[in-house]
Amino acid sequence: MPRGDKSAYTDKQQRQAEHIEESERKEGRSEEDAERIAWATVNKRDGGGKRSGSGRKAAKKAARKTATKKTGARKTAKKATKKVARKATKKSATGRKTAKKAAKKTTSTSASRSTAAKKAARTRARKRNGAAST
């Protein structure tokens, strides 16, 4: 297959590229630039041609899986932030903003640590909270 051959793309992908190219031409871009932008956009959305034999790699699936794992970690950190903030606001109603900021700091850093480091951080936090309330 020679370079620039579009036979690996589905009909839908080719239609998408045509529509993108038309809109780029309306924006005032040259025909060459419009075509380049259109195919780059289709490649970015779909990861290349989708027809069989187009040489797509399995690595793209793995990349998607790691991206979803990262989002899950963010959600967990966010929930932990809310929990810590709720506990802190129960103790003192005046320092709500400060409590939220402190909670964000502790959870965002602890989300990226190993399990042992997280456990140690929790223990330190409990000790601090116990000493502050007495």
Secondary structure, 3 states (H helix, E strand, C coil): CCCCCCCCCCHHHHHHHHHHHHHHHHCCCCHHHHHHHHHHHHHHHHCCCCCCCCCCCCHHHHHHHHHHHHHHHHHHHHHHHHHHHHHHHHHCCCCHHHHHHHHHHHHHHHCCCCHHHHHHHHHHHHHHHHHHHC
